[in-house]
């Protein structure tokens, strides 16, 4: 019964997710080419009217060999939706438009009899038609590119095209997350370590076959590490990344560009000589003009992760082919993420406070008990305590004295409370030589409590908002269900029933805070 309730709750939350618009162009007075890369325009006037519509390109402007690219940097997200209106203008004779949404290709054929006359030339075969293209896909890369071109073969007065009403929408990661794959599980342990090949000097660190330095090429106005005439089949690219901060897992995301006909070939990725990816390359390719030459091009998105905790990491990209044909490959939009250990932890096997195996030797911090005046059932603190092992920081619930709470509410009264000194992480065994007790002054203002904590360099371990985020549909259920018996599931339901009350309390004006 509880499992059904939980699944319904997930479905409900997913339904409530709303796409957020992060980029619009070519609509409602927003007509400029900023952020767009254009190859082979046939006119210096980049915006044309067609009937009542204004479009990017249009009659006699975008035609044969024209290619436009939008390369956007996106906030942390896990899904993306792209849409725009495409205009076919004049005498298309069974010719195609090609649209790359990252590694997804959409194409459509137009013929002479489609559409009606709106603009352009007059004549029986000179008709216009607009089609709305839209794609929604799983996507978490920092970058997305959209490439639009065609196989038109006549002059721009006979056949042309344009676009308008362009829009990019995303499902954002939860606040505070640099990376995620959904909004259910906690991903706030991920940090973005580096984007590669942004500056020319970075190529010096990468070698082809442990010999020559990797160089770049350009296709669709995008920079590619390797690429046409730069990196061939059966070649490897290697480097070592240094100074990784304390972590327990790594994630890589990148795009592979294939030039030529790759059939029954392989792409291999190794991290520290451990094979992470071994993918068969049997992709259909489509023509794109790269460096003035039409190339058969296909694009693939790759994303994978592995457990890793060393401060350096070797990376090897390679392709294997038995073909004698000339073909080339390259990489761009390469990002490295690492799953960080908890605060003051040097080595760990997970993000949790209890998953630290070696501590940074920087001393100690104080454990602070924060009173939350909410009437929970007596057994709730026991239930919550039983889930401590599944949380990323310890929860400490203590019973408060009603007289103390009344004293705190009086403006002129101050209440002294003692806080015990504890170690920086649970596996540190040495004892502090410092004073084991410290007096904190708690006043009526919750803000002054936080100010006192901050000024005393004390870490707040008990935070109602974090408890809410951790418990609700996250780590406890998804990662620990197989460890919980039926009685625990019943207790879990009890906890969730009271979470809404807790959430309301901490959102009252005097209790708004975050850690």
HELIX and SHEET records of a PDB file:
HELIX    1   1 UNK A    2  UNK A   16  1                                  15    
HELIX    2   2 UNK A  200  UNK A  205  5                                   6    
HELIX    3   3 UNK A  353  UNK A  355  5                                   3    
HELIX    4   4 UNK A  380  UNK A  386  1                                   7    
HELIX    5   5 UNK A  388  UNK A  390  5                                   3    
HELIX    6   6 UNK A  402  UNK A  409  1                                   8    
HELIX    7   7 UNK A  446  UNK A  455  1                                  10    
HELIX    8   8 UNK A  464  UNK A  471  1                                   8    
HELIX    9   9 UNK A  475  UNK A  480  1                                   6    
HELIX   10  10 UNK A  481  UNK A  483  5                                   3    
HELIX   11  11 UNK A  486  UNK A  506  1                                  21    
HELIX   12  12 UNK A  509  UNK A  511  5                                   3    
SHEET    1   A 4 UNK A  20  UNK A  25  0                                        
SHEET    2   A 4 UNK A 159  UNK A 172 -1                                        
SHEET    3   A 4 UNK A  53  UNK A  62 -1                                        
SHEET    4   A 4 UNK A  47  UNK A  50 -1                                        
SHEET    1   B 4 UNK A  20  UNK A  25  0                                        
SHEET    2   B 4 UNK A 159  UNK A 172 -1                                        
SHEET    3   B 4 UNK A  77  UNK A  90 -1                                        
SHEET    4   B 4 UNK A 127  UNK A 138 -1                                        
SHEET    1   C 5 UNK A  36  UNK A  39  0                                        
SHEET    2   C 5 UNK A  67  UNK A  73 -1                                        
SHEET    3   C 5 UNK A 143  UNK A 150 -1                                        
SHEET    4   C 5 UNK A  95  UNK A 101 -1                                        
SHEET    5   C 5 UNK A 104  UNK A 110 -1                                        
SHEET    1   D 4 UNK A 190  UNK A 195  0                                        
SHEET    2   D 4 UNK A 328  UNK A 340 -1                                        
SHEET    3   D 4 UNK A 222  UNK A 226 -1                                        
SHEET    4   D 4 UNK A 216  UNK A 219 -1                                        
SHEET    1   E 5 UNK A 190  UNK A 195  0                                        
SHEET    2   E 5 UNK A 328  UNK A 340 -1                                        
SHEET    3   E 5 UNK A 247  UNK A 259 -1                                        
SHEET    4   E 5 UNK A 293  UNK A 307 -1                                        
SHEET    5   E 5 UNK A 286  UNK A 290 -1                                        
SHEET    1   F 6 UNK A 212  UNK A 213  0                                        
SHEET    2   F 6 UNK A 207  UNK A 208 -1                                        
SHEET    3   F 6 UNK A 236  UNK A 241 -1                                        
SHEET    4   F 6 UNK A 313  UNK A 320 -1                                        
SHEET    5   F 6 UNK A 265  UNK A 271 -1                                        
SHEET    6   F 6 UNK A 274  UNK A 281 -1                                        
SHEET    1   G 2 UNK A 345  UNK A 348  0                                        
SHEET    2   G 2 UNK A 356  UNK A 359 -1                                        
SHEET    1   H 3 UNK A 364  UNK A 366  0                                        
SHEET    2   H 3 UNK A 415  UNK A 423 -1                                        
SHEET    3   H 3 UNK A 437  UNK A 442 -1                                        
END                                                                             
